Amino acid sequence: MRWAYCTNGFAGHRLPEALAVLADLGYTGAAITLDHGHLDPHSPGLAAEVSRIAGVLDRLGLDAVVETGGRYTLDPLRKHHPTLISDDAGRRAEFLITAMRVAADLGAPVVHLWSGVRPDGVPEEEAYTRLARQCARLLDEADQVGVTLGFEPEPGMLVADLDGFERLRAMLGAHTRFGLTLDIGHCHCIEREDLDTCVRRALPYTVHVQMEDMRRGVHEHLEFGEGEIDFVPVLAALRGYPGLVAVELARHSHAAPQVARRSIDFLRRAHEGAGTGVAGPGRPAGRS
């Protein structure tokens, strides 16, 4: 497995420092969240900073994906606003186009995105139509710059689960650059199927993986071992997936180096168990 860490979990660090910490801990990738502190998409010096970070990634031997889940990146008062289904969706689309161009300059093959919450008064069918229209526009740009979109179902959003993703993917004609960001905690939180079944179902579309512990029905990202997930069968089901597996603990920046160290240690042990059939740390065999 190619372990990575989401830089939204290093909000108290400068981005080059965060990348150096991750490389020193043994991570081979970073999921870089474009936001105020890390590659600010509104900065007039963005191009120069992207070039500098590309050099840092190269020196450290780190691969990257670009994530776009910053809470107040576009609006200082409303979290995640606007979205691709908002009345003013154009601002989100322009941000995602910037993210794709940043990704291309970093050598990052994937840009992550999500739907947002369905606005009040907008029927579900219309919301999907809005979303598909915006995604089609983004896919035109993805073709131009040579990156793939990794769409993430999020509990509470319009596209909350794999059913919703597959519905949207069909509306887009199963475009080859429209892939899935598979979040293991989200699957445990919301999907009807058990986790290893979800992973096997999702693998044909999966271009990026996020990972954290979670409890059923509670959308709270937890450190490994604090939730309910047995990661041994999950990692076994991911065998053959070639992309990055990124730890996503955005609310743990206060102890980022320690959390990142504990996370990679846990995942390495669980991965060893996936090769031998032994249950992971603190989990009975077969539990998901």
Steps between C-alpha positions, in 0.01 A plus 500: 500500500608856426419689820422872485365760742255784437664835562176637649618308807812719511326838509749633756801426279640671194449267207871423434544417870197272498629318193842454661342353814297256291798388297704449816224280646502280192200629307546491123227748411301805606139594433542878477188698592497836323406753767605822667816358657605247236511606135237769543301500175441876536867592548653720228818299548333161450695401188838562664392315815378202298836485325678511835284222647551287189872524573448406865293195401771394257782538753307305764389229260131561572210449260193718533131541433313830531203523737241778511312449825603815685210618712515876438719519190244692294272659761616618846152459652345190339681167514560334162306777320439532213471143372452359153122497560472852642338779301848657477680174415733678260735603781542138610556390140767765448673393821499138381643604164780677690550183705537292183761738362687491832487120494641489148788728603570285807491177301199388706269271298179548703287793618244422770152658515148444637141610440401713796168501683182526292370858534162556663220496245701327228358158406744209496470446124576866429794491741649201317447677167684809629780285634540297181507820293781646709694171507478477121657845479774393738567184301566711191775674697625167640545375145694814414744486793524121532368439852225277637217610728458297818141559615434431869158403638452682832240416767239777508575626149298447183735221393540321829576140403609265222147485357508877453845490346398233251190701410711809429763301312230358272371852431852590387522206261752314718765753396847347538625801698214485751616274781420441865664620819422208730483604866508189716353669808210638298423153366487361853287794612231486234511210252267200529764248393792386714828679446695245299199459267487880458869511416474226239195670348679835485844390380426518125432875539739586784778750428565622855446352848451681830514314827414561865311315772128565552188373674187384323258787439729768648694716253802573717855432382685310773854384550558135419393279788243750633214383276353171389679412177709188455754618243653160426225383259473853360868508407476147364212612278710795379778271383596598147380861530791708364423847638562681827324404824471826692429538872236772545493649851429866438415577863827366642740777399572582864708179519568440132849340516400263779170406334673445166756273666234296681299475179775358282609260774142372530456464124827314457398249767155461346654454157724226632190334643324528163779292350476228763130496587572611858250749649618858529591686819213489748249349257350151494532321166215569258357805673409792274 
